[in-house]
Amino acid sequence: MAMGKATRAPCACCGLVVLAVGVIGSLFFQTKTDAQLRRGESVRLAGYTLTFQGTTASTQQSVEVVRARFAVSQGTSAVATILPGQRIFPGFENQPASIVSITTVGLNDLYVFLAGYDGADSATIQVFMNPLVPLVWTGGVLMLLGGIACWWPERRRTGALLEARQLAPVEVTA
């Protein structure tokens, strides 16, 4: 049984609702904190604990890359290890480019931005928790699938037409 376009459209509408919930949730329920940490110190935000484990510096194609290492945990369980950092290009030492760490945990996106560092044992970070961001992506995919389903052409009923042609009597005259 073929579905009509009217029965396929709710998928796109549901996608729009899911996307709207994600946008509203991430805008109105975002939490943020700034912290200056020494090696081994932690900061808590929205039920997550980020523990600073130190910074490392390396040079890649004449660009200095500084990374801060953090262990992310929720309660007693480890969630992830993240590496926010900065790229320092030659001639632009006062304008480092940020490497923002984005980690998705369930329906939450955790953004960690390395604002500054002082050697291997000290880092200043900004941490953002944006809830419901994955719903934005899910809603977008639902809208896309619903739109494709609505634009997909109806199935043609050729089977009944062929049966009618085959059963029709044919007269042969000599």
PyMOL commands that set and color helices and strands:
alter all, ss='L'
color gray80, all
select helices_A, chain A and resi 5-28+133-151+158-167
alter helices_A, ss='H'
color red, helices_A
select strands_A, chain A and resi 31-38+42-45+48-60+63-74+77-82+85-88+97-99+101-105+108-117+122-131
alter strands_A, ss='S'
color yellow, strands_A
deselect
rebuild
show_as cartoon
